[in-house]
Structure formats: structure tokens, C-alpha cells
Amino acid sequence: MLIIFDLDDTLIDTTGFITPFKMKECLKTLISQGLKVSDFDRSYADLLELNAKSSGSREALVQFLKSAKDSYHLIEPALQEMTTPLPAGFTIPTTPNAKEILKFLSKSHSIALVTAGHPPFQMEKLEKAGIDRTIFSKIAIPENSIKKPFYEGLIREFSLSADQVLVCGDRIATDLVPAYELGFTTVHMRWGRGTTFKTEEWINHTISDLSELKRIIKT
Ligand SMILES: [Mg+2]
């Protein structure tokens, strides 16, 4: 079987550890470039609150800058800050049991990673979470968040039928809809933003701990 994982909020705790750090760095950058804030902590809290309500950090920053007077031109430096390298000592926690489960599954299955984002930053996150990249037979990083062509490429490359592929991710639209369209088994990881999504009846399994994959893949 081929098991395709998403990275952010599936294997690593992006929402809990990276997003709050990056949002604070972003706010500092915005201030250094001219954004006026009267109370840093207050603005930071506002930004986090917007982020919790948004579909992604990009949308949160757009809303935040639209609500600040004459500041929307700062969107580009703000977005750039979100993917600049993390500090040297920064470590990223995985979601519970992620490394153990990857190791366990890799004994009898092929594992791939399809993660959306800025490729150098995605690879840095893997490294800072201490996930050995060689455990994946294939790593694909679509910058535009469109995963379907990569899923199709994997099924061709591994010469598999759709029922031999499982996709596990936290984002229904990005990770699971294209998998469902291709006839793959879908596993919704409820973590980070994924905890707020309403489930869909076509999703095969819903989990909040990757250990549950042991049971799912056995059956
Ligand atoms: Mg994700």
C-alpha cells in the first residue's frame, strides 16, 4: 500500500508552534516597515484571533492589514516573513506518535509526503521536527496547494490501483477532496485548523492521533 501524508498539522504541530511564532515575527517586520500599532501585545492577540477564524495565515494577514489604516502595501513583506528560515535552535513538535507511526508503517508500506508550501521552508520544518526525510519514498511540494497532479503522478510511478492508496491530512479541500476524486482511501486528521472543519460523509476515517492508522490500515 502507498500511504501519502500531509505535513503541516498532520505530522507536525504547525498551528500550535510555528504559526504563533511566525505571526509574532511578521508583526515585528510590519512595524519595522511602518505599521503603526499602539500596543504590540494587543495587535498580536488580534492577529492570532483572526488567524484562528481564517482558512490560512495568508488570509489572516490580508484581513489584519486591511483593517489597519493605509497598510495594505505591507502584505508582500508580511507573507515573505511567514516562510523565512526559523532560528537555529527552534524545534518543532510532531503530532502525537508521528515518528513512531511513520517508522512502523514504513516496514510494510511505501510512505510519501505531499505538502503544500515554499519548498525550502517545508524541508526545514521536516528537519526541525526531527523527521528523517529518507523514510519517504517520495516528497512532493506543490507551491500552489494543488495536490491532485502529484497524487496522480505517485499512483503512476508506483503502478498502483486507487484502492492501494491512502491519504492522511488535516485539510479536507486541499488534502482529501483530490484523494477522494481519485478513489483513494481518505483519513481526516483532526489537528490545528482541521479540528474546526465539519466532517464530510465521504471521508472514510477521522482520527486525532496517527496511532489510529495501525487499526485502519490493518482492516
Ligand atoms: Mg496540513
Boltz pocket constraint, residues with backbone or C-beta under 6 A from the ligand:
constraints:
  - pocket:
      binder: B
      contacts: [[A, 6], [A, 7], [A, 8], [A, 9], [A, 10], [A, 169], [A, 170], [A, 171]]
      max_distance: 6.0
